[in-house]
């Protein structure tokens, strides 16, 4: 049986299981169109494996050219109102703290890719839109690329000098990417 999950923003997520037994579900994630422009898929898989080895992610079964296949986690994909619940946000904070303490795994050490990723975002900023109304709103409501570049340079200068440690992070922490299993807490 196949079940399409519709909570994702960029990827297609399909649950696969035999008959009606949803105890043993395999998820197949097919990457969204052009998401490789923003996401380094090799680094994502390395992070996935490290998180899984430390009990912070499901088991990764395989990868393929345009996606991956992994274990289904029983529970509920969260909404913004869930993460406002003190009982739940404390659990989230505890898991994030655990992730942030992982320093290396099998020789792989997390490295900062903040400025590289920001550079990728900047390279994808449109200069104009064909729809006149959208373009007018874009030009009036969004800071110019020059202003954004200046802000990024300001942030890079200030943040790079803080000496903050580089830690492993999720890189896509949307509410729907957090699975809460009430029975297991």
Residue pairs with C-beta under 8 A, 6 or more apart in sequence:
1 16
1 17
1 18
1 19
1 20
2 14
2 15
2 16
3 14
3 15
3 16
3 17
4 12
4 13
4 14
4 15
5 13
5 14
5 15
5 27
7 13
7 77
7 176
8 32
8 176
9 32
9 174
9 176
10 31
10 32
10 35
11 29
11 30
11 31
11 32
11 35
11 67
12 29
12 30
12 32
13 27
13 28
13 29
13 30
14 27
14 28
14 30
15 22
15 25
15 26
15 27
15 72
16 25
16 26
16 27
16 28
17 24
17 25
17 26
18 24
25 72
26 61
26 69
26 70
26 71
26 72
27 58
27 69
27 70
27 71
27 72
28 67
28 68
28 69
29 67
29 68
29 69
29 70
30 66
30 67
31 39
31 41
31 66
31 67
37 120
37 124
38 117
38 120
38 121
38 124
40 113
43 113
44 171
45 60
45 63
45 68
46 108
47 110
47 168
47 171
48 57
48 60
48 68
48 70
49 60
49 105
50 102
50 105
50 106
50 108
50 168
51 57
51 99
51 102
51 168
52 58
52 59
52 60
53 105
53 106
54 98
54 99
54 102
54 105
56 95
56 98
56 99
56 102
57 70
58 70
58 71
58 72
58 73
59 70
59 71
60 68
60 69
60 70
60 71
61 68
61 69
61 70
61 71
62 68
62 69
63 69
73 179
73 181
74 179
74 181
75 179
75 180
75 181
75 182
75 184
76 82
76 179
76 180
76 181
76 182
77 175
77 176
77 177
77 178
77 179
78 88
78 175
78 176
78 178
78 179
78 180
79 175
79 176
80 175
82 88
82 175
82 180
83 89
83 92
83 175
83 178
88 180
91 180
91 185
92 178
96 170
96 173
99 167
99 168
99 169
99 170
100 167
100 168
100 169
101 167
102 110
102 167
102 168
103 109
103 110
103 167
103 168
104 110
110 166
110 167
110 168
110 169
111 166
112 166
114 159
115 152
115 156
118 152
122 145
122 148
122 149
122 152
125 145
125 148
126 138
127 145
128 135
128 138
128 139
129 135
129 138
143 151
170 177
